[in-house]
Amino acid sequence: MNALVTDVNPAAVATPFPAPATAQALPRGLAVLATLFAAAAALAVRLSFLKPSHSADLMPEYCAMASVAGGAVDMEVDALVVGSGISGSCAAFNLFRNQGIKNILLTERNPVVGGNVISKTDGEFVWEEGPNSFQPTPAIMRTVYELGLTNELVLADGSLPRFVYWEGRGAGDKLANLHALPTNLPGDLLDFNLLTIPGKIRAAFGALGFIAPPPPPPYEESIREFVTRHLGEETFERVIDPFVSGVYAGDPDQLAMRAALKKIHRLEGLGDLGPGLVSGAINRFKEIAKEKRENPADPKWPTSKGGQLGSFRKGLQTLPNAVAKELGPERVKTSWTLSRLTRDGTSFLATFDTPDGQKTVRARTVAVTAPTRVTSKVCAELVPAAAELDKIYSPPVASVTMAYRKEWFKELPGAQPGKPLVGFGHLLPRSMGVRSLGTIWSSSLFPGRAPEGWELLLTYIGGARDKGIGEMSEEEIVKQVDADNHRILLKSDAPAGKLLGCRVWKTAIPQYCRGHLDILEAVERDEAKVPGLFLGGNYRTGVAFGDCVQYGIDEAAKMGAFLRV
């Protein structure tokens, strides 16, 4: 519930429930069920430098950015980046820091940078109203180091359990009906009774490759069809379906497997021992090991352990704020809304609506990291296929942050004296009849999120299967979330929680449905005909926070290369 709001900008993303930690390798003697759940756990989400100063020696660079007196152009730059979410901020930072492009401009339509990465505090609590955390990647750790944020980085304990709420229908009894997903294999499997014995047997045989063949092209399997074919209906309903809600807030009958979970989809044809996910996972682990040997991380970068989630002491918005500080106010403009983008010879003309009236910027190269609904309109004149981006659906999602006194919680798995919450959070399968999609146990994850005596919960609600959430009032949404929290976590006589934040995203995470890749291929063909223009965002590169950071690094390299030709 990165799900759920991984990047409503689409430029910033963070999955609320990244995949549980799995073994870094698969021993040959691993038991059948261990291999099954190694694959299933991964399938649940995805297989999945010094700071320059703003000193006087840089001042001449600003001359090129000064207003052009007497002309129609208000500013001239080498590189323009539209959108300051994670994708745009990282692209601008890498242009400035690693590509040596100083004459750049980063614009944001909101009053502050970050796109829909929004971190809040009231002096006591710290909470997120968009993406909530990230799985550390080399790209993220490199960026953290280069921005000088290592001391601000916080990492959650990777051993904390992720729970799925499930009651009855043959599952074993668990305290508060919260089933911890396996993280330490094969040991955790001995006590994992979310699946029935027949369900485990079906999943085990499927994971080993005893499956029906995939439908012939051009048919695209949905996530439900792919997972059911491999692991059975029960594994889908109880393990995979809640993770689809947590990552995409999506409908697994509409999301295309090869687009939404492409790394998992690839496993079917990757193995040497048949089409099973286990065989493919074995070879994938070998690929990962080879990639790490060939591209070792810089020892100066911060490190993390498997299963950990990351954030910053003051929240995820720390990263785009640091980029804005690095670039300086002359290179960052907020409350600037792109209204038109055209060609002007070999350059581009971008027209913005700003607090000071309409402004026009001439740029040699442009990266547009705006949401699909914006890109489809302002870029279609240059990239006709971009008009099709308007067909990519982004459902409504609300993020609700509430605080509760520690003594109000019922007895929960792993609870300790003074710590009723010990875990990452819980996901809610649709068949359990709970309207919320899932809840992050924020104060259990990161330090300093709540004052003494309180716990902090971030709940996501809505999505592609609950579009009505977009028509509800904030009061109604908060009441529903509080009721769901009471049902799962709180004592029956516990008072209503303390509301800290409720934000309703009318268009949240882009849905990678059937036909999504066809749209992107058409955009890529038309984009290639417009040298110097780069379209991106989480509708194209993936919805994870790390995907957006990597996009910034890669796109900046392409833009730098273009400028050097």
C-alpha positions as CSV (number, residue, x, y, z in Angstrom):
1,M,0.0,0.0,0.0
2,N,4.0,2.3,-2.4
3,A,0.8,0.5,-2.4
4,L,-1.0,2.1,-2.7
5,V,0.3,5.3,-3.4
6,T,3.6,4.5,-4.9
7,D,3.5,7.4,-6.9
8,V,0.5,9.2,-7.5
9,N,2.6,11.8,-9.1
10,P,3.8,9.3,-11.1
11,A,7.2,10.1,-10.2
12,A,7.7,8.6,-6.8
13,V,6.9,5.2,-5.6
14,A,7.3,3.0,-2.6
15,T,5.6,-0.2,-2.0
16,P,4.1,-0.3,1.4
17,F,4.5,-4.0,1.5
18,P,7.6,-5.1,-0.4
19,A,8.2,-8.8,-0.7
20,P,9.2,-10.7,2.4
21,A,12.9,-11.5,2.6
22,T,13.8,-14.7,0.9
23,A,17.0,-16.7,1.0
24,Q,19.8,-15.3,-1.1
25,A,20.3,-18.7,-2.7
26,L,18.3,-21.9,-3.0
27,P,20.2,-25.0,-1.6
28,R,19.7,-28.1,-3.8
29,G,18.3,-30.1,-0.9
30,L,15.6,-27.6,0.0
31,A,12.3,-29.2,0.8
32,V,9.4,-28.9,-1.7
33,L,7.4,-26.6,0.5
34,A,10.4,-24.4,1.2
35,T,11.0,-23.9,-2.5
36,L,7.3,-23.2,-3.0
37,F,7.1,-20.4,-0.5
38,A,10.4,-18.9,-1.6
39,A,8.8,-18.5,-5.0
40,A,5.4,-17.5,-3.6
41,A,6.9,-14.9,-1.2
42,A,8.8,-13.3,-4.0
43,L,5.8,-13.5,-6.3
44,A,3.7,-11.6,-3.8
45,V,5.3,-8.3,-4.8
46,R,8.2,-8.5,-7.2
47,L,11.5,-10.3,-7.6
48,S,11.1,-7.4,-6.9
49,F,30.7,11.3,-4.1
50,L,31.0,14.8,-2.5
51,K,28.3,17.4,-2.5
52,P,29.1,20.5,-4.6
53,S,28.6,23.8,-2.9
54,H,26.7,26.8,-4.3
55,S,29.8,28.9,-4.3
56,A,30.6,31.9,-6.3
57,D,32.4,29.8,-9.0
58,L,29.0,28.5,-10.1
59,M,27.4,31.9,-10.5
60,P,28.3,32.4,-14.1
61,E,26.1,29.4,-14.9
62,Y,23.1,31.3,-13.8
63,C,23.6,33.9,-16.6
64,A,22.3,31.5,-19.1
65,M,19.1,31.1,-17.1
66,A,18.4,34.8,-16.8
67,S,15.3,36.3,-18.5
68,V,15.7,37.0,-22.2
69,A,14.9,40.7,-22.4
70,G,12.5,41.8,-25.1
71,G,11.8,38.3,-26.4
72,A,9.0,35.7,-26.1
73,V,11.3,33.4,-24.1
74,D,11.7,34.0,-20.4
75,M,14.4,31.5,-19.7
76,E,16.9,29.4,-21.6
77,V,18.4,26.2,-20.2
78,D,20.3,23.2,-21.5
79,A,18.0,20.7,-19.7
80,L,14.4,21.0,-18.4
81,V,12.9,18.4,-16.0
82,V,9.2,18.6,-15.5
83,G,8.0,17.1,-12.2
84,S,9.9,16.9,-9.0
85,G,8.7,13.6,-7.7
86,I,11.3,10.9,-7.2
87,S,11.8,10.3,-10.9
88,G,12.2,14.0,-11.8
89,S,14.2,15.0,-8.7
90,C,16.7,12.1,-9.3
91,A,17.0,12.9,-13.0
92,A,17.7,16.6,-12.2
93,F,20.1,15.8,-9.5
94,N,22.1,13.3,-11.6
95,L,22.2,15.8,-14.5
96,F,23.7,18.3,-12.1
97,R,25.9,16.1,-10.0
98,N,27.1,13.3,-12.3
99,Q,26.6,14.6,-15.8
100,G,28.0,18.1,-15.2
101,I,25.0,19.9,-16.6
102,K,24.6,23.0,-14.5
103,N,22.3,25.0,-16.7
104,I,19.1,23.1,-15.8
105,L,15.6,23.8,-14.5
106,L,13.4,21.5,-12.4
107,T,9.7,22.4,-12.2
108,E,6.9,21.3,-10.0
109,R,3.2,22.1,-10.3
110,N,2.7,21.9,-6.5
111,P,3.8,24.6,-4.0
112,V,6.6,22.3,-2.7
113,V,8.9,19.7,-4.3
114,G,8.3,16.0,-4.0
115,G,5.3,15.5,-6.3
116,N,3.1,13.2,-4.3
117,V,5.8,12.2,-1.8
118,I,4.4,14.0,1.1
119,S,5.9,13.8,4.6
120,K,4.2,15.5,7.5
121,T,4.9,16.3,11.2
122,D,3.0,18.1,14.0
123,G,6.1,18.2,16.2
124,E,5.2,14.8,17.9
125,F,4.2,12.4,15.1
126,V,5.9,11.9,11.7
127,W,3.8,10.4,8.9
128,E,3.5,9.9,5.2
129,E,0.5,10.8,3.0
130,G,1.9,9.2,-0.2
131,P,4.6,6.5,-0.6
132,N,5.6,5.2,2.8
133,S,9.0,3.4,2.5
134,F,11.3,1.7,0.0
135,Q,13.2,-1.5,-0.5
136,P,16.9,-0.5,-0.5
137,T,18.6,-0.8,-3.9
138,P,22.1,0.1,-5.1
139,A,20.6,3.1,-6.9
140,I,18.9,4.4,-3.8
141,M,22.0,3.9,-1.6
142,R,24.2,5.7,-4.1
143,T,21.7,8.6,-4.2
144,V,21.5,8.7,-0.4
145,Y,25.3,8.9,-0.2
146,E,25.7,11.5,-3.0
147,L,23.1,13.8,-1.4
148,G,24.8,13.5,2.0
149,L,21.8,11.8,3.6
150,T,23.5,8.8,5.1
151,N,22.9,10.0,8.7
152,E,19.2,10.6,7.9
153,L,18.6,7.1,6.6
154,V,16.6,4.8,8.8
155,L,16.2,1.0,8.1
156,A,13.5,-1.2,9.6
157,D,14.4,-4.5,11.1
158,G,14.2,-7.0,8.3
159,S,13.1,-9.8,10.6
160,L,9.8,-8.1,11.5
161,P,6.9,-10.2,10.2
162,R,4.4,-9.2,7.5
163,F,0.9,-10.4,8.4
164,V,-2.1,-11.4,6.3
165,Y,-5.5,-11.3,8.1
166,W,-7.4,-14.4,7.5
167,E,-10.2,-16.1,9.5
168,G,-11.6,-19.6,9.0
169,R,-12.1,-21.6,5.8
170,G,-9.6,-24.3,6.8
171,A,-6.8,-22.1,7.9
172,G,-5.1,-22.7,11.2
173,D,-5.8,-20.6,14.3
174,K,-3.6,-17.6,14.8
175,L,-3.7,-14.9,17.5
176,A,-6.0,-12.1,16.2
177,N,-6.2,-14.1,12.9
178,L,-2.9,-12.6,11.8
179,H,-0.8,-15.0,9.8
180,A,2.9,-14.1,9.5
181,L,4.3,-14.8,6.0
182,P,7.4,-16.9,5.9
183,T,10.7,-14.9,6.0
184,N,13.2,-17.5,7.3
185,L,13.1,-20.5,5.2
186,P,12.5,-23.4,5.7
187,G,12.0,-22.9,9.4
188,D,9.0,-20.6,9.2
189,L,7.1,-23.1,7.0
190,L,6.6,-25.5,10.0
191,D,4.2,-23.0,11.6
192,F,2.6,-21.5,8.4
193,N,-1.0,-22.7,8.3
194,L,-2.6,-20.0,6.2
195,L,-3.0,-22.6,3.5
196,T,-4.8,-25.9,3.9
197,I,-3.1,-29.2,3.3
198,P,-4.6,-29.5,-0.2
199,G,-3.7,-25.9,-1.0
200,K,-0.1,-26.5,0.0
201,I,0.1,-29.7,-2.1
202,R,-1.4,-27.9,-5.2
203,A,1.0,-25.0,-4.8
204,A,4.0,-27.3,-4.3
205,F,3.4,-29.3,-7.4
206,G,2.8,-26.1,-9.4
207,A,6.0,-24.4,-8.1
208,L,7.9,-27.5,-9.3
209,G,6.6,-27.2,-12.8
210,F,3.5,-29.4,-13.0
211,I,1.3,-26.8,-14.6
212,A,-0.7,-26.3,-17.8
213,P,1.0,-24.4,-20.6
214,P,0.4,-20.7,-20.9
215,P,-2.2,-19.5,-23.5
216,P,-0.7,-18.7,-26.9
217,P,0.2,-15.1,-27.9
218,P,-1.2,-12.5,-28.2
219,Y,-3.4,-13.4,-25.2
220,E,-2.1,-11.7,-22.0
221,E,-2.7,-13.6,-18.8
222,S,-3.9,-11.6,-15.9
223,I,-2.2,-11.9,-12.5
224,R,-5.0,-14.1,-11.3
225,E,-4.8,-16.4,-14.3
226,F,-1.0,-16.8,-14.1
227,V,-0.8,-17.4,-10.3
228,T,-3.7,-19.8,-10.3
229,R,-2.2,-21.7,-13.2
230,H,1.1,-22.0,-11.3
231,L,0.1,-22.2,-7.6
232,G,-3.6,-22.7,-7.4
233,E,-6.6,-20.6,-6.4
234,E,-6.0,-20.9,-2.7
235,T,-2.5,-19.5,-2.8
236,F,-3.7,-16.7,-5.0
237,E,-6.7,-15.8,-2.8
238,R,-4.8,-15.9,0.5
239,V,-1.3,-14.8,-0.4
240,I,-1.1,-13.1,-3.7
241,D,-4.3,-11.2,-4.0
242,P,-3.7,-9.1,-0.8
243,F,-0.2,-8.2,-2.1
244,V,-1.7,-7.1,-5.4
245,S,-3.9,-4.8,-3.4
246,G,-1.0,-3.6,-1.4
247,V,1.3,-2.8,-4.3
248,Y,-1.1,-1.7,-7.1
249,A,-4.4,-1.2,-5.3
250,G,-5.4,-3.1,-8.4
251,D,-7.7,-5.7,-9.8
252,P,-5.8,-8.9,-10.4
253,D,-8.3,-9.9,-13.1
254,Q,-7.4,-6.8,-15.1
255,L,-3.6,-6.4,-14.4
256,A,-1.5,-8.1,-17.0
257,M,1.1,-10.4,-15.5
258,R,3.8,-9.7,-18.0
259,A,3.5,-5.9,-17.5
260,A,2.7,-5.6,-13.7
261,L,5.0,-8.4,-12.4
262,K,7.3,-8.9,-15.4
263,K,10.2,-10.2,-13.3
264,I,8.0,-13.0,-11.9
265,H,6.5,-13.6,-15.4
266,R,9.9,-14.1,-16.8
267,L,10.7,-17.0,-14.3
268,E,8.4,-19.4,-16.2
269,G,10.8,-19.6,-19.2
270,L,14.0,-19.0,-17.2
271,G,14.6,-22.4,-15.5
272,D,16.6,-25.4,-16.7
273,L,14.2,-27.9,-15.1
274,G,10.9,-27.0,-16.6
275,P,8.5,-24.1,-16.4
276,G,8.1,-24.0,-12.6
277,L,8.8,-20.9,-10.7
278,V,11.3,-22.7,-8.5
279,S,13.5,-23.7,-11.5
280,G,13.3,-20.2,-12.8
281,A,14.1,-18.7,-9.4
282,I,17.2,-20.8,-9.1
283,N,18.6,-19.3,-12.3
284,R,17.5,-15.9,-11.4
285,F,19.4,-16.1,-8.1
286,K,22.5,-17.0,-10.2
287,E,21.9,-14.0,-12.4
288,I,21.6,-11.7,-9.4
289,A,24.8,-13.1,-8.0
290,K,26.6,-12.5,-11.3
291,E,25.2,-8.9,-11.5
292,K,26.5,-8.1,-8.0
293,R,30.0,-9.5,-8.9
294,E,30.1,-7.5,-12.1
295,N,28.7,-4.3,-10.6
296,P,29.8,-4.2,-6.9
297,A,28.4,-1.4,-4.7
298,D,30.8,1.4,-3.7
299,P,31.9,0.6,-0.1
300,K,31.2,4.3,0.7
301,W,27.5,3.8,0.1
302,P,25.3,2.8,3.1
303,T,24.4,-0.9,3.3
304,S,21.3,-2.8,4.2
305,K,20.3,-6.4,5.0
306,G,17.8,-8.6,3.3
307,G,14.2,-7.8,4.1
308,Q,14.8,-4.3,5.4
309,L,12.7,-1.3,4.4
310,G,14.1,2.2,4.3
311,S,13.0,5.8,4.9
312,F,14.5,9.0,6.5
313,R,14.1,10.4,10.0
314,K,11.8,13.1,8.8
315,G,10.1,11.0,6.0
316,L,10.6,10.3,2.4
317,Q,10.2,13.9,1.3
318,T,13.7,14.4,2.7
319,L,15.1,13.2,-0.6
320,P,13.4,15.7,-3.0
321,N,14.0,18.4,-0.4
322,A,17.7,17.6,-0.5
323,V,17.8,17.7,-4.3
324,A,16.1,21.1,-4.3
325,K,18.6,22.4,-1.8
326,E,21.5,21.0,-3.8
327,L,20.2,22.6,-7.0
328,G,19.4,26.0,-5.4
329,P,16.3,28.2,-5.9
330,E,17.5,29.5,-9.3
331,R,17.2,25.9,-10.7
332,V,13.9,24.9,-9.0
333,K,10.5,26.4,-9.6
334,T,7.4,25.4,-7.8
335,S,3.8,26.1,-8.6
336,W,4.7,25.9,-12.3
337,T,2.3,23.9,-14.3
338,L,3.2,22.8,-17.8
339,S,0.5,23.7,-20.3
340,R,2.2,23.2,-23.7
341,L,5.4,21.7,-25.2
342,T,6.5,22.4,-28.8
343,R,9.6,22.3,-31.0
344,D,11.6,25.4,-31.8
345,G,14.1,24.3,-34.4
346,T,16.4,21.9,-32.6
347,S,15.2,23.1,-29.2
348,F,11.9,22.8,-27.2
349,L,9.6,25.5,-26.0
350,A,7.8,24.8,-22.7
351,T,4.9,27.0,-21.6
352,F,4.1,27.2,-17.9
353,D,1.3,28.7,-15.9
354,T,2.9,30.3,-12.9
355,P,2.0,32.6,-10.0
356,D,3.6,35.4,-12.0
357,G,1.7,34.7,-15.2
358,Q,2.6,32.6,-18.2
359,K,6.3,31.8,-18.6
360,T,8.1,30.2,-21.6
361,V,11.3,28.2,-21.3
362,R,13.6,27.2,-24.2
363,A,15.5,23.9,-23.5
364,R,17.8,21.8,-25.6
365,T,16.5,18.6,-23.9
366,V,13.4,17.9,-21.9
367,A,12.3,15.1,-19.5
368,V,8.6,15.0,-18.7
369,T,7.9,12.9,-15.5
370,A,4.3,14.1,-15.1
371,P,1.3,11.8,-14.6
372,T,-0.2,10.1,-17.6
373,R,-3.3,12.4,-17.6
374,V,-0.9,15.4,-18.0
375,T,1.6,13.8,-20.4
376,S,-1.1,12.6,-22.7
377,K,-2.3,16.1,-23.3
378,V,0.9,18.3,-23.3
379,C,3.1,15.9,-25.2
380,A,0.7,14.5,-27.9
381,E,1.6,17.3,-30.3
382,L,5.2,16.0,-30.4
383,V,4.6,12.4,-29.6
384,P,1.2,11.4,-31.0
385,A,1.1,8.0,-29.3
386,A,1.4,9.8,-25.9
387,A,-2.3,10.6,-26.3
388,E,-3.0,6.9,-25.6
389,L,-1.5,7.3,-22.1
390,D,-4.8,8.8,-21.1
391,K,-6.2,5.2,-21.3
392,I,-4.0,4.1,-18.4
393,Y,-6.3,3.9,-15.5
394,S,-5.3,5.2,-12.0
395,P,-7.9,4.4,-9.3
396,P,-8.8,6.5,-6.3
397,V,-6.9,5.7,-3.1
398,A,-7.0,7.3,0.4
399,S,-4.2,7.2,2.9
400,V,-5.3,7.7,6.5
401,T,-2.9,8.1,9.4
402,M,-4.3,7.5,12.9
403,A,-2.7,7.2,16.3
404,Y,-3.8,5.0,19.2
405,R,-2.7,4.6,22.8
406,K,-0.6,1.5,23.4
407,E,-3.0,0.2,26.0
408,W,-5.9,0.2,23.5
409,F,-4.5,-2.7,21.5
410,K,-5.6,-6.3,21.9
411,E,-3.1,-9.1,22.3
412,L,-1.3,-9.4,19.0
413,P,1.4,-11.8,17.6
414,G,4.9,-11.0,18.9
415,A,3.7,-8.3,21.3
416,Q,6.2,-7.3,24.0
417,P,5.8,-5.3,27.2
418,G,5.2,-1.7,26.1
419,K,5.3,-2.7,22.4
420,P,1.9,-4.0,21.3
421,L,2.9,-3.7,17.6
422,V,5.9,-5.8,16.4
423,G,5.8,-6.1,12.6
424,F,5.7,-4.4,9.3
425,G,1.9,-4.3,9.1
426,H,-1.0,-6.4,7.8
427,L,-2.7,-6.9,4.5
428,L,-6.4,-7.7,4.0
429,P,-7.6,-10.2,1.4
430,R,-10.7,-9.0,-0.4
431,S,-12.6,-12.1,0.5
432,M,-12.3,-11.3,4.3
433,G,-14.9,-8.5,3.8
434,V,-12.7,-5.7,5.3
435,R,-12.9,-2.5,3.2
436,S,-9.3,-1.2,4.0
437,L,-6.6,-2.7,1.8
438,G,-3.9,-2.9,4.5
439,T,-2.2,-1.1,7.3
440,I,1.5,-0.1,7.8
441,W,2.5,-0.2,11.5
442,S,4.6,2.9,11.1
443,S,5.7,3.3,14.7
444,S,6.9,-0.3,14.7
445,L,9.0,0.2,11.6
446,F,10.9,3.4,12.1
447,P,12.1,5.4,15.2
448,G,10.6,8.7,16.1
449,R,7.3,8.3,14.4
450,A,5.2,8.5,17.6
451,P,5.6,10.0,21.1
452,E,5.9,7.8,24.2
453,G,2.7,5.9,24.8
454,W,1.3,6.0,21.3
455,E,1.4,3.8,18.2
456,L,1.0,5.1,14.6
457,L,-0.9,3.4,11.8
458,L,-1.0,4.3,8.1
459,T,-4.0,2.6,6.3
460,Y,-4.8,2.6,2.6
461,I,-8.3,2.2,1.3
462,G,-9.9,2.2,-2.1
463,G,-8.4,1.0,-5.3
464,A,-9.6,-0.4,-8.6
465,R,-12.1,-2.7,-6.8
466,D,-13.5,0.0,-4.6
467,K,-13.8,3.1,-6.8
468,G,-16.6,4.4,-4.6
469,I,-14.0,5.6,-2.1
470,G,-13.4,8.6,-4.4
471,E,-17.0,9.7,-3.8
472,M,-16.9,9.5,0.0
473,S,-16.2,12.4,2.3
474,E,-13.0,12.4,4.4
475,E,-15.1,12.0,7.5
476,E,-16.7,8.8,6.1
477,I,-13.4,7.4,5.0
478,V,-11.8,8.0,8.4
479,K,-14.8,6.4,10.2
480,Q,-14.4,3.3,8.0
481,V,-10.7,3.0,8.5
482,D,-11.1,3.5,12.3
483,A,-13.7,0.7,12.3
484,D,-11.4,-1.6,10.3
485,N,-8.5,-0.9,12.7
486,H,-10.7,-1.7,15.7
487,R,-11.8,-5.0,14.1
488,I,-8.3,-6.2,13.4
489,L,-6.0,-4.7,16.1
490,L,-7.9,-2.9,18.9
491,K,-9.9,-3.9,22.0
492,S,-13.7,-3.7,21.6
493,D,-13.9,-0.8,24.1
494,A,-11.0,1.2,22.7
495,P,-11.9,4.8,21.9
496,A,-11.7,6.2,18.3
497,G,-8.2,6.9,17.1
498,K,-6.5,10.3,16.9
499,L,-6.6,11.5,13.2
500,L,-3.4,12.9,11.9
501,G,-3.9,12.9,8.2
502,C,-6.3,11.9,5.5
503,R,-5.5,12.4,1.9
504,V,-7.7,11.2,-1.0
505,W,-5.8,10.6,-4.2
506,K,-8.4,10.7,-7.0
507,T,-5.9,9.2,-9.4
508,A,-3.3,7.1,-7.6
509,I,-1.2,4.2,-9.0
510,P,-1.2,3.6,-12.7
511,Q,-2.6,0.2,-13.5
512,Y,-0.6,-2.1,-15.8
513,C,-3.6,-3.7,-17.4
514,R,-3.8,-5.7,-20.7
515,G,-2.5,-3.6,-23.5
516,H,-0.3,-1.5,-21.3
517,L,2.9,-2.7,-23.0
518,D,1.5,-2.0,-26.4
519,I,0.8,1.6,-25.4
520,L,4.4,2.0,-24.2
521,E,5.9,0.4,-27.3
522,A,3.9,2.9,-29.5
523,V,5.1,5.8,-27.3
524,E,8.7,4.6,-27.6
525,R,8.5,4.5,-31.4
526,D,7.1,8.0,-31.6
527,E,9.5,9.3,-28.9
528,A,12.5,8.1,-30.9
529,K,11.4,10.5,-33.7
530,V,11.9,13.5,-31.3
531,P,15.5,13.5,-30.3
532,G,16.1,15.2,-26.9
533,L,12.6,14.5,-25.5
534,F,12.3,11.9,-22.8
535,L,9.0,10.7,-21.3
536,G,9.0,8.8,-18.0
537,G,7.4,8.1,-14.7
538,N,6.1,5.1,-12.8
539,Y,3.6,4.3,-15.6
540,R,6.7,3.3,-17.7
541,T,9.5,2.2,-15.5
542,G,7.7,0.5,-12.6
543,V,5.9,1.6,-9.5
544,A,8.6,0.9,-6.9
545,F,10.5,3.8,-5.3
546,G,13.8,2.2,-6.4
547,D,12.5,2.0,-10.0
548,C,12.0,5.8,-10.0
549,V,15.5,6.5,-8.5
550,Q,17.1,4.2,-11.2
551,Y,15.1,6.0,-13.9
552,G,16.6,9.3,-12.7
553,I,20.1,7.9,-13.0
554,D,19.5,6.3,-16.4
555,E,17.6,9.2,-17.9
556,A,20.1,11.8,-16.8
557,A,22.8,9.7,-18.6
558,K,20.8,9.7,-21.8
559,M,20.1,13.5,-21.6
560,G,23.8,14.2,-20.8
561,A,24.9,12.1,-23.8
562,F,22.4,13.9,-26.0
563,L,23.8,17.3,-24.9
564,R,27.4,16.2,-25.6
565,V,26.7,15.2,-29.2
